[in-house]
Amino acid sequence: MNSLITMATAEGDKLEIPIPYSSVKFITEKNLLNDWQETWDGYDSESGRRTRDFVPKVNGKFLVFSKYLIFFLSGHGPFPYYLNRFKKLNSSSCPCGSIGDVDHYVFRCQRFPSEGTNSGSSVGVVQKFARKQSVFGN
């Protein structure tokens, strides 16, 4: 296979494109984003719907590099509700008695003050919570 690639690049026909490279790049990126948006809109899962509530349109410049932001957007992470689904915890409840999902810890739980009850960002609350969980060993 590698020799075929080498031969094609050394002996292959030169491809002439009658439009500028920048136009080819623009059209390709536009088509990729349209395909990505169609896939994004058609993906139907609980975490997909939750993430689309926060990020309704795809964007090549919006990529998530923070695992804590991913925890928040997807609802997946070191939360009792999520871990109980996979039998990693015996209970899906927060110690305060409420369902221990990401929204509870970010918006309602008094153990982890957030924007609604104190200063700090939603992602900061998720980060603080995740670091206290031995599951992820932060």
C-alpha positions as a Markdown table, in Angstrom:
| # | Residue | x | y | z |
|---|---|---|---|---|
| 1 | Met | 0.0 | 0.0 | 0.0 |
| 2 | Asn | 2.8 | 2.4 | 0.9 |
| 3 | Ser | 4.6 | 1.8 | -2.3 |
| 4 | Leu | 1.4 | 2.5 | -4.3 |
| 5 | Ile | 1.1 | 5.9 | -2.5 |
| 6 | Thr | 4.7 | 6.7 | -3.2 |
| 7 | Met | 4.4 | 5.7 | -6.9 |
| 8 | Ala | 1.1 | 7.8 | -7.2 |
| 9 | Thr | 2.8 | 10.9 | -5.8 |
| 10 | Ala | 5.9 | 10.4 | -7.9 |
| 11 | Glu | 4.4 | 9.3 | -11.2 |
| 12 | Gly | 0.8 | 10.3 | -10.9 |
| 13 | Asp | -1.0 | 12.8 | -13.1 |
| 14 | Lys | -1.0 | 16.4 | -11.9 |
| 15 | Leu | -4.4 | 17.5 | -10.9 |
| 16 | Glu | -5.4 | 20.9 | -12.1 |
| 17 | Ile | -8.2 | 22.6 | -10.2 |
| 18 | Pro | -9.7 | 25.6 | -12.1 |
| 19 | Ile | -10.5 | 27.6 | -8.9 |
| 20 | Pro | -8.2 | 29.0 | -6.2 |
| 21 | Tyr | -7.1 | 26.8 | -3.3 |
| 22 | Ser | -8.9 | 29.2 | -0.9 |
| 23 | Ser | -12.2 | 28.5 | -2.7 |
| 24 | Val | -11.7 | 24.8 | -2.5 |
| 25 | Lys | -10.9 | 25.1 | 1.2 |
| 26 | Phe | -13.9 | 27.3 | 1.9 |
| 27 | Ile | -16.3 | 25.0 | 0.0 |
| 28 | Thr | -14.9 | 21.9 | 1.7 |
| 29 | Glu | -15.2 | 23.5 | 5.2 |
| 30 | Lys | -18.7 | 24.6 | 4.5 |
| 31 | Asn | -19.8 | 21.1 | 3.3 |
| 32 | Leu | -18.1 | 19.5 | 6.3 |
| 33 | Leu | -19.9 | 21.9 | 8.7 |
| 34 | Asn | -23.3 | 21.3 | 7.0 |
| 35 | Asp | -22.7 | 17.5 | 7.3 |
| 36 | Trp | -21.7 | 17.9 | 10.9 |
| 37 | Gln | -24.7 | 20.0 | 11.7 |
| 38 | Glu | -27.0 | 17.4 | 10.1 |
| 39 | Thr | -25.4 | 14.7 | 12.3 |
| 40 | Trp | -25.6 | 16.9 | 15.3 |
| 41 | Asp | -29.3 | 17.6 | 14.8 |
| 42 | Gly | -30.1 | 13.9 | 14.2 |
| 43 | Tyr | -28.2 | 12.5 | 17.2 |
| 44 | Asp | -30.9 | 11.7 | 19.7 |
| 45 | Ser | -29.7 | 10.7 | 23.1 |
| 46 | Glu | -30.1 | 12.2 | 26.6 |
| 47 | Ser | -26.6 | 13.7 | 26.7 |
| 48 | Gly | -27.0 | 14.8 | 23.1 |
| 49 | Arg | -30.2 | 16.7 | 23.8 |
| 50 | Arg | -28.6 | 18.3 | 26.9 |
| 51 | Thr | -25.5 | 19.4 | 25.1 |
| 52 | Arg | -27.6 | 20.8 | 22.2 |
| 53 | Asp | -29.5 | 22.9 | 24.8 |
| 54 | Phe | -26.2 | 24.7 | 25.5 |
| 55 | Val | -24.6 | 24.4 | 22.1 |
| 56 | Pro | -27.3 | 24.4 | 19.4 |
| 57 | Lys | -25.1 | 24.9 | 16.3 |
| 58 | Val | -21.8 | 23.3 | 15.4 |
| 59 | Asn | -18.8 | 25.5 | 15.0 |
| 60 | Gly | -15.3 | 24.5 | 13.9 |
| 61 | Lys | -13.8 | 27.1 | 16.4 |
| 62 | Phe | -15.8 | 25.8 | 19.4 |
| 63 | Leu | -14.0 | 22.7 | 20.6 |
| 64 | Val | -14.1 | 21.6 | 24.2 |
| 65 | Phe | -10.8 | 20.9 | 25.8 |
| 66 | Ser | -11.9 | 21.1 | 29.4 |
| 67 | Lys | -13.1 | 17.7 | 30.9 |
| 68 | Tyr | -15.1 | 19.7 | 33.5 |
| 69 | Leu | -17.0 | 21.6 | 30.8 |
| 70 | Ile | -17.6 | 18.2 | 29.1 |
| 71 | Phe | -18.9 | 16.8 | 32.4 |
| 72 | Phe | -21.3 | 19.8 | 32.6 |
| 73 | Leu | -22.5 | 19.8 | 29.0 |
| 74 | Ser | -23.0 | 16.1 | 28.8 |
| 75 | Gly | -24.1 | 15.3 | 32.3 |
| 76 | His | -21.5 | 12.5 | 32.3 |
| 77 | Gly | -18.9 | 12.5 | 35.0 |
| 78 | Pro | -18.3 | 11.7 | 38.7 |
| 79 | Phe | -21.8 | 12.3 | 39.8 |
| 80 | Pro | -23.9 | 9.8 | 41.8 |
| 81 | Tyr | -26.7 | 9.7 | 39.3 |
| 82 | Tyr | -24.4 | 8.9 | 36.4 |
| 83 | Leu | -22.2 | 6.4 | 38.3 |
| 84 | Asn | -25.2 | 4.6 | 39.7 |
| 85 | Arg | -26.3 | 3.8 | 36.1 |
| 86 | Phe | -23.2 | 1.7 | 35.7 |
| 87 | Lys | -23.4 | 0.1 | 39.1 |
| 88 | Lys | -20.3 | 2.1 | 40.3 |
| 89 | Leu | -22.3 | 3.5 | 43.2 |
| 90 | Asn | -25.2 | 2.0 | 45.2 |
| 91 | Ser | -27.2 | 5.2 | 45.2 |
| 92 | Ser | -27.9 | 8.0 | 42.7 |
| 93 | Ser | -28.5 | 10.5 | 45.5 |
| 94 | Cys | -26.5 | 13.4 | 46.8 |
| 95 | Pro | -25.8 | 13.2 | 50.6 |
| 96 | Cys | -28.5 | 15.9 | 51.0 |
| 97 | Gly | -31.1 | 13.5 | 49.6 |
| 98 | Ser | -31.7 | 14.9 | 46.2 |
| 99 | Ile | -30.9 | 13.2 | 42.9 |
| 100 | Gly | -27.1 | 13.7 | 42.4 |
| 101 | Asp | -26.9 | 14.8 | 38.8 |
| 102 | Val | -24.8 | 17.6 | 37.4 |
| 103 | Asp | -27.6 | 20.1 | 37.5 |
| 104 | His | -28.2 | 19.5 | 41.2 |
| 105 | Tyr | -24.6 | 20.1 | 42.1 |
| 106 | Val | -24.3 | 23.2 | 39.9 |
| 107 | Phe | -27.6 | 24.9 | 40.5 |
| 108 | Arg | -29.2 | 23.6 | 43.7 |
| 109 | Cys | -26.8 | 21.8 | 46.1 |
| 110 | Gln | -25.8 | 23.9 | 49.1 |
| 111 | Arg | -22.6 | 21.9 | 49.5 |
| 112 | Phe | -21.2 | 23.4 | 46.3 |
| 113 | Pro | -22.2 | 27.0 | 46.0 |
| 114 | Ser | -22.6 | 28.2 | 42.4 |
| 115 | Glu | -23.6 | 31.4 | 40.6 |
| 116 | Gly | -27.1 | 31.1 | 42.1 |
| 117 | Thr | -26.0 | 30.9 | 45.7 |
| 118 | Asn | -22.5 | 32.3 | 45.8 |
| 119 | Ser | -19.7 | 33.4 | 43.5 |
| 120 | Gly | -18.1 | 31.0 | 41.1 |
| 121 | Ser | -18.9 | 29.6 | 37.7 |
| 122 | Ser | -20.9 | 26.5 | 36.8 |
| 123 | Val | -17.9 | 24.8 | 35.4 |
| 124 | Gly | -15.9 | 25.8 | 38.5 |
| 125 | Val | -18.5 | 24.0 | 40.7 |
| 126 | Val | -18.2 | 20.9 | 38.5 |
| 127 | Gln | -14.4 | 21.1 | 38.7 |
| 128 | Lys | -14.5 | 21.4 | 42.5 |
| 129 | Phe | -17.0 | 18.5 | 42.8 |
| 130 | Ala | -15.0 | 16.3 | 40.4 |
| 131 | Arg | -11.8 | 16.9 | 42.3 |
| 132 | Lys | -13.4 | 15.6 | 45.5 |
| 133 | Gln | -14.4 | 12.3 | 43.9 |
| 134 | Ser | -11.9 | 9.5 | 44.2 |
| 135 | Val | -13.3 | 7.9 | 41.0 |
| 136 | Phe | -11.3 | 10.3 | 38.7 |
| 137 | Gly | -8.3 | 10.7 | 41.0 |
| 138 | Asn | -7.7 | 14.3 | 40.2 |
